[in-house]
């Protein structure tokens, strides 16, 4: 279980595909922590309720925002998706790969050395 506290900063990444919403990372502050959920708010948006175990927004939409404890976690998730996509194109495989981020980085370097 994550150790979340009221007043702690979190970063929210929009998970939908709606072009009206920004894909920017938003910073928020935890305003309430319960047994199963925590709530986040800031001055620019209404905030939301997130599950503690998954850090995923609890709502009735198919597009649920994700909360992160650090920006680095978001950057690594984005890098993982980009590397997975590039490797998937190489191997013609669909679906989530069962490799760690470090393994994907190593495979990418073998497939396409010194490219960004």
DRENDO-1510 file (C-alpha; in Angstrom, 1 decimal, always signed):
<recs>
REC; n; res; u; v; w
REC; 1; UNK; +0.0; +0.0; +0.0 .
REC; 2; UNK; +1.3; +3.4; -0.9 .
REC; 3; UNK; +2.1; +5.9; +1.9 .
REC; 4; UNK; +0.0; +8.9; +0.8 .
REC; 5; UNK; -0.4; +12.0; +3.0 .
REC; 6; UNK; -2.6; +15.1; +2.8 .
REC; 7; UNK; -0.6; +17.9; +1.3 .
REC; 8; UNK; +1.6; +15.6; -0.7 .
REC; 9; UNK; +2.2; +16.6; -4.4 .
REC; 10; UNK; +1.2; +14.2; -7.1 .
REC; 11; UNK; +1.2; +14.5; -10.9 .
REC; 12; UNK; -1.8; +13.7; -13.0 .
REC; 13; UNK; -1.6; +12.5; -16.6 .
REC; 14; UNK; -4.8; +12.6; -18.8 .
REC; 15; UNK; -5.6; +9.2; -20.1 .
REC; 16; UNK; -8.2; +10.0; -22.8 .
REC; 17; UNK; -8.0; +10.6; -26.5 .
REC; 18; UNK; -10.2; +13.6; -26.6 .
REC; 19; UNK; -8.4; +16.5; -28.4 .
REC; 20; UNK; -10.2; +19.1; -26.3 .
REC; 21; UNK; -8.2; +18.0; -23.3 .
REC; 22; UNK; -4.6; +18.7; -22.8 .
REC; 23; UNK; -2.2; +15.8; -22.6 .
REC; 24; UNK; +0.0; +18.0; -20.3 .
REC; 25; UNK; +1.0; +16.7; -17.0 .
REC; 26; UNK; -0.8; +18.5; -14.2 .
REC; 27; UNK; +0.4; +18.9; -10.7 .
REC; 28; UNK; -2.0; +18.5; -7.8 .
REC; 29; UNK; -2.1; +18.2; -4.1 .
REC; 30; UNK; -3.7; +15.3; -2.1 .
REC; 31; UNK; -6.6; +16.8; -0.1 .
REC; 32; UNK; -8.0; +13.6; +1.4 .
REC; 33; UNK; -6.8; +10.1; +2.1 .
REC; 34; UNK; -9.1; +7.2; +2.9 .
REC; 35; UNK; -8.8; +3.5; +3.2 .
REC; 36; UNK; -9.4; +2.8; -0.5 .
REC; 37; UNK; -9.3; +6.3; -2.2 .
REC; 38; UNK; -7.5; +9.6; -2.1 .
REC; 39; UNK; -8.6; +12.9; -3.5 .
REC; 40; UNK; -6.5; +15.4; -5.5 .
REC; 41; UNK; -7.2; +19.1; -6.2 .
REC; 42; UNK; -5.5; +22.2; -7.5 .
REC; 43; UNK; -6.6; +25.7; -8.6 .
REC; 44; UNK; -6.9; +24.9; -12.3 .
REC; 45; UNK; -9.2; +21.9; -12.3 .
REC; 46; UNK; -11.7; +20.1; -10.1 .
REC; 47; UNK; -9.4; +17.3; -9.2 .
REC; 48; UNK; -10.6; +13.8; -8.8 .
REC; 49; UNK; -10.8; +10.6; -6.7 .
REC; 50; UNK; -8.1; +8.0; -7.2 .
REC; 51; UNK; -7.7; +4.4; -6.0 .
REC; 52; UNK; -4.8; +4.1; -3.7 .
REC; 53; UNK; -3.7; +0.6; -5.0 .
REC; 54; UNK; -3.7; +1.4; -8.7 .
REC; 55; UNK; -3.4; +5.3; -8.7 .
REC; 56; UNK; -6.1; +5.3; -11.4 .
REC; 57; UNK; -9.0; +7.7; -11.2 .
REC; 58; UNK; -12.3; +6.3; -9.9 .
REC; 59; UNK; -15.0; +7.5; -12.3 .
REC; 60; UNK; -17.7; +6.2; -14.7 .
REC; 61; UNK; -15.7; +7.1; -17.8 .
REC; 62; UNK; -13.6; +4.9; -20.0 .
REC; 63; UNK; -10.9; +7.5; -19.8 .
REC; 64; UNK; -9.4; +7.6; -16.4 .
REC; 65; UNK; -6.6; +9.9; -15.4 .
REC; 66; UNK; -3.5; +8.3; -13.7 .
REC; 67; UNK; -1.8; +9.8; -10.7 .
REC; 68; UNK; +1.9; +9.5; -10.1 .
REC; 69; UNK; +4.2; +10.2; -7.2 .
REC; 70; UNK; +7.0; +11.6; -9.4 .
REC; 71; UNK; +7.4; +13.1; -12.9 .
REC; 72; UNK; +10.1; +10.5; -13.5 .
REC; 73; UNK; +7.5; +7.7; -13.3 .
REC; 74; UNK; +5.5; +9.4; -16.1 .
REC; 75; UNK; +8.6; +9.9; -18.3 .
REC; 76; UNK; +9.5; +6.3; -17.9 .
REC; 77; UNK; +6.0; +5.1; -18.7 .
REC; 78; UNK; +6.1; +7.3; -21.9 .
REC; 79; UNK; +9.5; +6.0; -22.8 .
REC; 80; UNK; +8.3; +2.4; -22.2 .
REC; 81; UNK; +5.4; +3.0; -24.6 .
REC; 82; UNK; +7.7; +4.5; -27.3 .
REC; 83; UNK; +10.3; +1.7; -27.0 .
REC; 84; UNK; +7.6; -0.9; -27.0 .
REC; 85; UNK; +6.1; +0.6; -30.2 .
REC; 86; UNK; +9.4; +0.8; -32.0 .
REC; 87; UNK; +10.3; -2.8; -31.0 .
REC; 88; UNK; +6.8; -4.0; -31.9 .
REC; 89; UNK; +7.2; -2.6; -35.4 .
REC; 90; UNK; +10.5; -4.4; -35.7 .
REC; 91; UNK; +9.1; -7.8; -34.6 .
REC; 92; UNK; +5.5; -7.3; -36.0 .
REC; 93; UNK; +4.1; -8.2; -32.6 .
REC; 94; UNK; +0.9; -6.7; -31.1 .
REC; 95; UNK; +0.0; -6.5; -27.5 .
REC; 96; UNK; +2.0; -5.6; -24.4 .
REC; 97; UNK; +5.5; -7.0; -24.4 .
REC; 98; UNK; +6.7; -8.9; -21.3 .
REC; 99; UNK; +10.1; -7.1; -21.0 .
REC; 100; UNK; +11.3; -4.7; -18.4 .
REC; 101; UNK; +12.2; -1.1; -19.3 .
REC; 102; UNK; +15.9; -1.9; -19.1 .
REC; 103; UNK; +15.5; -4.9; -21.4 .
REC; 104; UNK; +13.6; -2.8; -23.9 .
REC; 105; UNK; +16.3; -0.1; -23.9 .
REC; 106; UNK; +18.9; -2.8; -24.5 .
REC; 107; UNK; +16.9; -4.4; -27.4 .
REC; 108; UNK; +16.4; -1.0; -29.0 .
REC; 109; UNK; +20.1; -0.3; -28.9 .
REC; 110; UNK; +20.8; -3.6; -30.6 .
REC; 111; UNK; +18.1; -3.0; -33.2 .
REC; 112; UNK; +18.9; +0.7; -33.9 .
REC; 113; UNK; +22.3; +1.7; -32.4 .
REC; 114; UNK; +22.9; +5.4; -31.5 .
REC; 115; UNK; +19.5; +6.7; -32.5 .
REC; 116; UNK; +17.2; +8.7; -30.4 .
</recs>
